[in-house]
Amino acid sequence: NAGVTQTPKFQVLKTGQSMTLQCAQDMNHNSMYWYRQDPGMGLRLIYYSASEGTTDKGEVPNGYNVSRLNKREFSLRLESAAPSQTSVYFCASRGQGLNTEAFFGQGTRLTVV
Amino acid sequence: AQSVTQPDIHITVSEGASLELRCNYSYGATPYLFWYVQSPGQGLQLLLKYFSGDTLVQGIKGFEAEFKRSQSSFNLRKPSVHWSDAAEYFCAVVGDYKLSFGAGTTVTVRA
């Protein structure tokens, strides 16, 4: 009964390095989301995928790319990491219907030095 | 575009006192609204949700929220706060599959 699984849990990158954050859900949900959480800023939406095969920009997409690999998996890629991308990243998924709740992963704490 | 505003960044309340957290939303159509709680170092947990019907909705842990369309508000309340309610609380709105959150309100509970 895993729910939403994010890997890795912690990561330190050097400026300019690239990496991919992985997210997988086992609830057969259609919609998946990537957020970043910074103190005083709440959760800001980076990208989302309403269904398999579609992705859309959220509020803060610059510097990120996403791939909805299949219905289960939604990855977030940082092509050239910057210190401003130091944050905690959360993946979430939701089922069919606008009134369904979102389920969240435990987060990835990323530090860019 | 949809948005959520939580006017209070931080609230301190005494244990046993009542709590009210404010949330204002902006969305052109019928809103689907949620309140989530995040305990320190944890992920987010759903407290309650509103999508139609009764304007007062009940949630887990003794929380309730009232939807007021005329004020574009969805305020969260608890009659008597416990020390374990110390956490960060987020209001959220869904529109066209996009799930947007407010900046959050941190609640501190003093003995």
HADDOCK unambig.tbl for C-alpha pairs under 7 A between the chains (distance, minus, plus):
assign (segid A and resid 40 and name CA) (segid B and resid 103 and name CA) 6.26 0.50 0.50
assign (segid A and resid 41 and name CA) (segid B and resid 103 and name CA) 4.90 0.50 0.50
assign (segid A and resid 42 and name CA) (segid B and resid 101 and name CA) 6.90 0.50 0.50
assign (segid A and resid 42 and name CA) (segid B and resid 102 and name CA) 6.01 0.50 0.50
assign (segid A and resid 42 and name CA) (segid B and resid 103 and name CA) 3.69 0.50 0.50
assign (segid A and resid 42 and name CA) (segid B and resid 104 and name CA) 5.34 0.50 0.50
assign (segid A and resid 43 and name CA) (segid B and resid 101 and name CA) 5.89 0.50 0.50
assign (segid A and resid 43 and name CA) (segid B and resid 103 and name CA) 6.68 0.50 0.50
assign (segid A and resid 44 and name CA) (segid B and resid 101 and name CA) 6.94 0.50 0.50
assign (segid A and resid 45 and name CA) (segid B and resid 100 and name CA) 6.75 0.50 0.50
assign (segid A and resid 50 and name CA) (segid B and resid 97 and name CA) 5.88 0.50 0.50
assign (segid A and resid 98 and name CA) (segid B and resid 32 and name CA) 6.76 0.50 0.50
assign (segid A and resid 98 and name CA) (segid B and resid 94 and name CA) 6.51 0.50 0.50
assign (segid A and resid 98 and name CA) (segid B and resid 97 and name CA) 6.46 0.50 0.50
assign (segid A and resid 99 and name CA) (segid B and resid 32 and name CA) 5.92 0.50 0.50
assign (segid A and resid 99 and name CA) (segid B and resid 51 and name CA) 6.09 0.50 0.50
assign (segid A and resid 104 and name CA) (segid B and resid 43 and name CA) 6.27 0.50 0.50
assign (segid A and resid 104 and name CA) (segid B and resid 44 and name CA) 6.18 0.50 0.50
assign (segid A and resid 105 and name CA) (segid B and resid 43 and name CA) 6.47 0.50 0.50
assign (segid A and resid 106 and name CA) (segid B and resid 42 and name CA) 6.52 0.50 0.50
assign (segid A and resid 106 and name CA) (segid B and resid 43 and name CA) 5.02 0.50 0.50
assign (segid A and resid 107 and name CA) (segid B and resid 43 and name CA) 6.87 0.50 0.50
